[in-house]
Amino acid sequence: MNSRKDFSIKNAIRIVFILAMLLSIGGIGYLIFSGWLSSAEKTAGSIVETIGEGIYNRVVSFMHEPDHINDANRKIIENGILDLYDEESRDKFFVGVLSSQQEEIYSFSYGTENGEYYGARRNEKGVIEIMRNDVSTGGNSWYYSVNEDLTAGERVVVAGKFDPRTRAWYKAVQEAAGPAFSPIYKHFVMSDLTISAAWPIYDSDGNLRGVMGTHVLLSSVGAFLRDTVNNYDGYAILFEKDTGALIANSTGVDNFSVLSDGTLKRNTISEMEDRDIQQEYAQYATSGDSIFIYGSGREKLFVNVREIQMPGIDWILISAIPEGLYMSSVVESVYLTALLVAFALVVSLIAYHIVIGRLIRPIDDLLDVSAALSSGDLSRRAEVVRNDEIGSISESLNRVADKMQFLINNLEESVEERTEQLYGANVALEENKNQLQLILDSTAEGIYGIDMDGRCTFCNISSVRMLGYSSPAELLGKNMHLQIHHSYRDGRPFPIDECRIFMSIRQGKGFEADDEVFWRADGTCFDVEYHSYPQIRNGEVVGGVITFMDITDRKKREAEIEYLSCHDVLTGLHNRSCFENSRDKIDIPDNLPLSVVFADINGLKMTNDVFGHTAGDELIKKSAEILRQSCRKGDVIARVGGDEFVILLPKTDMGDAEKILSQIKTGFSNARIEAIKCSVSLGIDTKTNSYQSLEETMANAENMMYRDKTINRKSANRDIIDTIIETLHSKYPREKQHSLAVSRLCGEFGIALNLSKPEINVLKRAGYLHDIGKIVLKESLLSKDHLKAFTEEEREKVKQHSVVGYRILNLFDETLDLAEYAYSHHERWDGKGYPRGLEGEQIPLIARIISIAETYDRVLNRGDGPFEERKRAALKAIKDSAGKQFDPELAGLFVQTMDKSA
């Protein structure tokens, strides 16, 4: 009977101790892991939403661009500014608009209700051609080359019958009775998908006169998707909602294919090998959630789905990034938690064996002593270590033995024995306390406990460190609400009745928060995420345990993400999305009169093409800085396109707004980027009463801006050319002397060739500007006299100057006729020149003349010898290269001409 009771007590003690140990360790591990997991998931969700919104805004902005082109130019036809039947004006208009756009805009046209069709297009080589289709062409489409003055040159293509009224983009406008996009179709030459933005043109009675169309290549959308998501190991898909047909994607899958019979086959999302993409869309269609976690067999993905809807457009954009990209920190945290729990388990097992041994030993000892006493061994005594029933039995047994052997054992020895027993028990208790504190101090989170009055009962080292104290003693016994949670961030008192930590011990359930602060010992505060749980003993709440983390860095990252979602990354100004959201807040009666300014940077495309996108970005940032300095606090400035800005000026009438415009113009007049003089086209309008529409005011301001750009285009272009050539000549005076000499030599030789005055004028201008592309070369390259003196890498850089010169001159109406000559002046008669390897009379006449004059001037000014000696060397260089580098006939005439001159 006694044996069974002893067995039951010992096992009950073991079971209770093991359960308490496992629950404590498991609870601490759960608190640590759940905190890490929650933080990682929130950060990943915020980032995938920002990526999705960035892609969405870029695609919408890209699709708005052709709409802007139509809207900006439709009134020129609608208001009769352009006479469509004046061929010269009409051709210049269409060529001028198309040449100022990016290469994605491959055609700009206008079809009438009578079936006439006019416009300009880029052919498969990217060269602009003029389109005509009317009675004079017999209803066929004829294409012409573009002359130097932007008028039609030779007819280069005769196509078949064409009626714009049968085209999908024309019909889309008729069906929509307003601006609309066409269905997507394949470009008739290039391997690319295209879409057309169409805008109706009405007469004064509201009848449809025709449709203006801007036709766009879609390949750049796929490139942007790849650039955006590849850094995150994710993907992005853009497809039509109704058909599932692919538009663009970052996965490398073809968006379409051409069948053997020449017909176009649009690939669909259902045909993609990656079935996860289809299931992601199905999950979105079912739940309606635009942001969610998709679980597949490979890995979980954070998915963002957005719908893009415009007249004629109903698209779906799916972007996804892998969970593993943001969950690696959680995996590391799991490993760390597992190590801590394992360590705590080992320590607890050691403590278990020590404590259990001390709890069970007295029972075994009591049995042994009882047996010894019953056998007559009166020297044995039971060790008394507890004050329970077993302890009482042991004491009674010992008293009996003491009385029996009182003469043997004295009182002093008994006291010494009891003292040793008490000391052993205290040592065991201290060891257990130290082991528990070690576990608490091994966690990264702060942990502290409170009683029902809020006083601190324990705390770990992490909490002491985060709160700025030197030891736990400074917190123990203190009211923790008054100590660390007494105020809001702005210093307002935090009522204890609203404290979620106190709510947890009063209501007996857990609470958490991540929008509050804890206060340090030095009076500063930090952002905190905490979890508060009640401590329950015997069914009653006796206090609470609080775990917390300093989330200051996480809050900063979240604030940065929020900032990027509303601001343009390059300029720091509001982006289009933020501007659209803030318009209603500003468009109120208290802000009247409300002025609107539209600004468009001149020369951005040329800066990007010639000096690179880094210089283009600097031009955009410089422009934004000028606008910011010219405006006042409270004015709203937004970058709404690549080179477009909008400014809202509350409480500003037309007079004050024009003063701000004057400040903007002054700022741009003194600014330069590389060799480009900054300039801007501006438009303004003012809303003076509540009945006016802000949309109409903005449209008026935008139209004024386009009018300013059209009127001042020539002067702005001339300023840019003059600034580039002035910068080149001021940095390298020898190039100025060379340009003047080549221009003079070309003029003299043109007279000798009996060229007409207009031809001589073009020849002299081309001679002066033939090396304008050298603006991109470094001084170390320009200081060398001959191409053979360069390294191979330097030689390739120098050869690019003719290409750069072509790009510069080809961008402006005034110099368009000179571009081909600058491009070809380093071609050779034997076909070994650059950049295209033209030979013989494939090289334009003016370029052949410039080549001879340039070489003559370079050799003539090389060295310090007598002039006549240098002249003979220069003429010899021309003679020796005749038929190789130079046109032999022109070379001979040039030598004769120079021999006759002084």
HELIX and SHEET records of a PDB file:
HELIX    1   1 ASN A    2  GLU A   78  1                                  77    
HELIX    2   2 GLU A   87  SER A   99  1                                  13    
HELIX    3   3 VAL A  135  THR A  137  5                                   3    
HELIX    4   4 PRO A  164  THR A  166  5                                   3    
HELIX    5   5 ALA A  168  ALA A  176  1                                   9    
HELIX    6   6 SER A  219  VAL A  229  1                                  11    
HELIX    7   7 ASN A  230  TYR A  232  5                                   3    
HELIX    8   8 ILE A  269  GLU A  271  5                                   3    
HELIX    9   9 ARG A  275  SER A  287  1                                  13    
HELIX   10  10 GLY A  324  SER A  374  1                                  51    
HELIX   11  11 GLU A  389  MET A  404  1                                  16    
HELIX   12  12 LEU A  411  ASP A  441  1                                  31    
HELIX   13  13 ILE A  461  MET A  466  1                                   6    
HELIX   14  14 PRO A  472  GLU A  474  5                                   3    
HELIX   15  15 MET A  480  ILE A  484  1                                   5    
HELIX   16  16 ILE A  496  GLU A  498  5                                   3    
HELIX   17  17 ARG A  500  GLN A  507  1                                   8    
HELIX   18  18 THR A  552  CYS A  566  1                                  15    
HELIX   19  19 ARG A  576  ILE A  586  1                                  11    
HELIX   20  20 PRO A  589  ASN A  591  5                                   3    
HELIX   21  21 LEU A  604  PHE A  611  1                                   8    
HELIX   22  22 HIS A  613  SER A  630  1                                  18    
HELIX   23  23 MET A  654  SER A  669  1                                  16    
HELIX   24  24 LEU A  694  ILE A  711  1                                  18    
HELIX   25  25 ARG A  713  LYS A  731  1                                  19    
HELIX   26  26 PRO A  733  ALA A  752  1                                  20    
HELIX   27  27 LYS A  757  LEU A  769  1                                  13    
HELIX   28  28 ILE A  772  VAL A  776  5                                   5    
HELIX   29  29 GLU A  779  LEU A  782  1                                   4    
HELIX   30  30 LEU A  787  ALA A  789  5                                   3    
HELIX   31  31 GLU A  792  ASN A  810  1                                  19    
HELIX   32  32 LEU A  816  LEU A  818  5                                   3    
HELIX   33  33 ALA A  819  SER A  824  1                                   6    
HELIX   34  34 GLY A  840  GLN A  842  5                                   3    
HELIX   35  35 LEU A  845  LEU A  860  1                                  16    
HELIX   36  36 PHE A  867  ASP A  880  1                                  14    
HELIX   37  37 PRO A  888  LYS A  900  1                                  13    
SHEET    1   A 8 ALA A 152  LYS A 161  0                                        
SHEET    2   A 8 ASN A 140  VAL A 146 -1                                        
SHEET    3   A 8 ILE A 128  ASN A 133 -1                                        
SHEET    4   A 8 TYR A 117  ARG A 122 -1                                        
SHEET    5   A 8 ILE A 105  THR A 112 -1                                        
SHEET    6   A 8 LEU A 208  LEU A 217 -1                                        
SHEET    7   A 8 LEU A 193  TYR A 202 -1                                        
SHEET    8   A 8 ALA A 180  PHE A 181 -1                                        
SHEET    1   B 8 ALA A 152  LYS A 161  0                                        
SHEET    2   B 8 ASN A 140  VAL A 146 -1                                        
SHEET    3   B 8 ILE A 128  ASN A 133 -1                                        
SHEET    4   B 8 TYR A 117  ARG A 122 -1                                        
SHEET    5   B 8 ILE A 105  THR A 112 -1                                        
SHEET    6   B 8 LEU A 208  LEU A 217 -1                                        
SHEET    7   B 8 LEU A 193  TYR A 202 -1                                        
SHEET    8   B 8 TYR A 185  LYS A 186 -1                                        
SHEET    1   C 5 LEU A 246  ASN A 249  0                                        
SHEET    2   C 5 TYR A 235  GLU A 240 -1                                        
SHEET    3   C 5 ILE A 313  PRO A 322 -1                                        
SHEET    4   C 5 LEU A 301  MET A 310 -1                                        
SHEET    5   C 5 ILE A 291  TYR A 294 -1                                        
SHEET    1   D 2 PHE A 256  VAL A 258  0                                        
SHEET    2   D 2 LEU A 264  ARG A 266 -1                                        
SHEET    1   E 5 CYS A 456  CYS A 459  0                                        
SHEET    2   E 5 GLY A 446  ASP A 451 -1                                        
SHEET    3   E 5 GLU A 540  ASP A 550 -1                                        
SHEET    4   E 5 CYS A 525  ARG A 537 -1                                        
SHEET    5   E 5 PHE A 511  TRP A 519 -1                                        
SHEET    1   F 4 VAL A 636  ARG A 639  0                                        
SHEET    2   F 4 GLU A 644  LEU A 649 -1                                        
SHEET    3   F 4 LEU A 594  ILE A 601 -1                                        
SHEET    4   F 4 VAL A 680  LYS A 687 -1                                        
SHEET    1   G 2 ARG A 672  ILE A 673  0                                        
SHEET    2   G 2 ILE A 676  LYS A 677 -1                                        
END                                                                             
